[in-house]
Amino acid sequence: NGLEAESRWQEALELLRECEKLDADDRYLLSEYSARRIRILKQSGQEEAWLGALKQHVFGFPQREMTYISELKEAVPADQWPELLQQLFQNENTKGLPRELQLSEGMLDEMMEELEKSRNPYELGKYEKVLRKVYPERVRDLMLKQLDCQMRQASERSAYAKTVQDLKRLYGYPEGRKKAAELAAAWR
């Protein structure tokens, strides 16, 4: 940090290389060093090296948020982005972000299709606000299906109560009250 504060970029990069050698077996530390390298290269104005380090970081280390991916999108020419995006969807290190990628790219139709195939109710809940604006009936129907599945798997009173509470979220959808009442009647 001292070298960075004094703008001694080359020395800071050399120190990072030494640290990487010493900690070559620790993926967490290597990821931290990679992030620091990105910052140093950007601050020092080494654009080409910065872009290379950014790509290496995004594709070489697990990404848990969109920060570096968004930075990469802004940095590459627009005609290169579609190919990089496809690589991101296929890369092991970005496999935890497919919905975030779809959302950032406006790929809501693809997202909705995949959620309809998925059995993970958490995912729909996370993206419900965005998707309900575009696909209110499809989101409602998917929620109905997931709630029915939740109720069938519930084995404790608290799980039943939570599912019934979740059922009330349907009221804001087209014909939501009617569909919720039909589902509740089927459960009885």
C-alpha positions as CSV (number, residue, x, y, z in Angstrom):
1,N,0.0,0.0,0.0
2,G,2.9,2.4,0.7
3,L,4.3,1.9,-2.7
4,E,0.9,2.6,-4.3
5,A,0.4,5.7,-2.2
6,E,3.8,7.0,-3.4
7,S,3.0,6.0,-7.0
8,R,5.9,3.6,-7.2
9,W,4.0,1.3,-9.6
10,Q,6.8,-0.9,-10.9
11,E,8.0,-1.6,-7.4
12,A,4.5,-2.4,-6.3
13,L,4.1,-4.8,-9.2
14,E,7.4,-6.5,-8.4
15,L,6.3,-7.0,-4.8
16,L,3.1,-8.5,-6.0
17,R,5.0,-11.0,-8.2
18,E,7.1,-12.0,-5.2
19,C,4.0,-12.4,-3.1
20,E,2.4,-14.6,-5.8
21,K,5.4,-16.8,-5.9
22,L,5.4,-17.2,-2.1
23,D,1.7,-17.9,-1.9
24,A,1.3,-19.9,-5.1
25,D,-0.8,-22.5,-3.3
26,D,-3.4,-20.2,-1.9
27,R,-6.1,-19.4,-4.5
28,Y,-7.7,-16.8,-2.2
29,L,-4.5,-14.8,-1.8
30,L,-3.8,-15.1,-5.6
31,S,-7.2,-13.6,-6.3
32,E,-6.5,-10.8,-3.9
33,Y,-3.1,-10.1,-5.6
34,S,-4.8,-10.2,-9.0
35,A,-7.4,-7.6,-7.9
36,R,-4.6,-5.4,-6.5
37,R,-2.7,-5.8,-9.8
38,I,-5.8,-4.6,-11.7
39,R,-6.0,-1.5,-9.4
40,I,-2.2,-0.7,-9.8
41,L,-2.3,-1.0,-13.5
42,K,-5.3,1.2,-13.8
43,Q,-4.0,3.9,-11.5
44,S,-0.7,3.9,-13.3
45,G,-2.3,4.3,-16.7
46,Q,-1.1,1.0,-18.2
47,E,-4.3,0.4,-20.2
48,E,-3.2,-2.6,-22.2
49,A,-1.7,-4.4,-19.2
50,W,-4.7,-3.4,-17.1
51,L,-7.2,-4.9,-19.6
52,G,-5.2,-8.1,-19.8
53,A,-5.1,-8.4,-16.0
54,L,-8.8,-7.7,-15.8
55,K,-9.6,-10.5,-18.3
56,Q,-7.2,-12.9,-16.5
57,H,-8.9,-12.1,-13.2
58,V,-12.5,-12.5,-14.5
59,F,-11.8,-15.8,-16.2
60,G,-9.2,-17.1,-13.8
61,F,-10.8,-16.6,-10.4
62,P,-14.4,-17.2,-9.1
63,Q,-16.6,-14.1,-9.5
64,R,-19.2,-13.6,-6.8
65,E,-20.4,-10.2,-8.0
66,M,-20.6,-8.3,-11.3
67,T,-18.0,-5.6,-10.4
68,Y,-15.1,-6.8,-12.6
69,I,-17.4,-8.2,-15.3
70,S,-19.1,-4.8,-15.6
71,E,-15.7,-3.1,-15.7
72,L,-14.6,-5.5,-18.5
73,K,-17.7,-4.8,-20.5
74,E,-17.0,-1.1,-20.4
75,A,-13.4,-1.6,-21.3
76,V,-13.7,-3.8,-24.4
77,P,-14.9,-2.6,-27.8
78,A,-18.6,-3.3,-28.3
79,D,-18.0,-5.8,-31.1
80,Q,-15.8,-8.0,-28.8
81,W,-18.4,-8.1,-26.0
82,P,-20.7,-10.8,-27.4
83,E,-17.9,-13.3,-27.7
84,L,-16.7,-12.5,-24.2
85,L,-20.3,-12.8,-22.9
86,Q,-20.6,-16.3,-24.3
87,Q,-17.3,-17.2,-22.6
88,L,-18.6,-15.9,-19.3
89,F,-21.7,-18.0,-19.6
90,Q,-19.6,-21.1,-20.1
91,N,-16.7,-20.3,-17.7
92,E,-16.4,-22.2,-14.5
93,N,-15.5,-19.1,-12.5
94,T,-18.6,-17.2,-13.5
95,K,-21.1,-20.1,-13.2
96,G,-22.7,-18.6,-10.1
97,L,-23.7,-15.4,-12.0
98,P,-25.8,-16.5,-15.0
99,R,-29.0,-14.7,-13.8
100,E,-27.0,-11.5,-13.0
101,L,-25.4,-11.7,-16.5
102,Q,-28.7,-12.2,-18.1
103,L,-30.2,-9.3,-16.2
104,S,-27.3,-7.0,-17.0
105,E,-27.6,-7.8,-20.7
106,G,-31.4,-7.5,-20.8
107,M,-31.8,-11.2,-21.5
108,L,-35.1,-11.5,-19.6
109,D,-36.7,-14.0,-22.0
110,E,-33.8,-16.4,-21.6
111,M,-33.9,-15.8,-17.8
112,M,-37.6,-16.5,-17.6
113,E,-37.3,-19.7,-19.6
114,E,-34.5,-21.0,-17.4
115,L,-36.3,-20.2,-14.2
116,E,-39.4,-22.0,-15.5
117,K,-37.1,-25.1,-16.0
118,S,-35.4,-24.6,-12.6
119,R,-36.7,-25.9,-9.3
120,N,-35.0,-23.3,-7.2
121,P,-37.7,-21.0,-5.7
122,Y,-35.0,-18.6,-4.3
123,E,-34.0,-17.6,-7.8
124,L,-37.5,-16.5,-8.8
125,G,-37.9,-14.5,-5.6
126,K,-34.6,-12.7,-6.3
127,Y,-35.7,-11.6,-9.7
128,E,-39.5,-11.4,-9.3
129,K,-39.7,-7.6,-9.3
130,V,-37.9,-7.3,-12.6
131,L,-39.6,-10.2,-14.3
132,R,-43.2,-9.5,-13.2
133,K,-43.1,-6.2,-15.1
134,V,-42.5,-8.0,-18.4
135,Y,-44.0,-11.5,-17.8
136,P,-46.7,-11.1,-15.1
137,E,-48.7,-14.2,-16.0
138,R,-45.7,-16.4,-16.5
139,V,-44.2,-15.3,-13.1
140,R,-47.6,-15.9,-11.5
141,D,-47.9,-19.3,-12.9
142,L,-44.4,-20.2,-11.9
143,M,-45.0,-19.0,-8.4
144,L,-48.2,-21.1,-8.3
145,K,-46.2,-24.2,-9.3
146,Q,-43.5,-23.5,-6.8
147,L,-45.9,-22.8,-4.0
148,D,-47.8,-26.0,-4.7
149,C,-44.5,-27.9,-4.6
150,Q,-43.5,-26.2,-1.3
151,M,-46.8,-27.1,0.3
152,R,-46.6,-30.7,-0.7
153,Q,-43.1,-30.9,0.8
154,A,-44.0,-29.0,4.0
155,S,-44.0,-31.2,7.1
156,E,-44.2,-28.7,9.9
157,R,-46.7,-26.1,10.9
158,S,-44.3,-23.3,10.3
159,A,-43.6,-24.4,6.7
160,Y,-47.3,-24.5,6.0
161,A,-47.8,-21.0,7.5
162,K,-44.9,-19.6,5.4
163,T,-46.3,-21.1,2.2
164,V,-49.7,-19.7,2.9
165,Q,-48.1,-16.3,3.6
166,D,-46.1,-16.5,0.3
167,L,-49.4,-17.3,-1.4
168,K,-50.5,-13.7,-0.6
169,R,-47.8,-12.4,-2.9
170,L,-49.9,-13.6,-5.8
171,Y,-52.6,-10.9,-5.1
172,G,-50.6,-8.3,-7.0
173,Y,-50.7,-10.4,-10.2
174,P,-53.4,-10.6,-12.9
175,E,-56.1,-12.9,-11.6
176,G,-53.8,-13.5,-8.6
177,R,-56.4,-13.6,-6.0
178,K,-58.5,-16.1,-8.0
179,K,-55.5,-18.3,-8.7
180,A,-54.4,-18.2,-5.1
181,A,-57.9,-19.2,-3.9
182,E,-58.0,-22.1,-6.4
183,L,-54.6,-23.4,-5.2
184,A,-55.7,-23.0,-1.5
185,A,-58.9,-24.9,-2.2
186,A,-56.9,-27.7,-3.9
187,W,-54.7,-28.0,-0.8
188,R,-57.7,-28.4,1.4
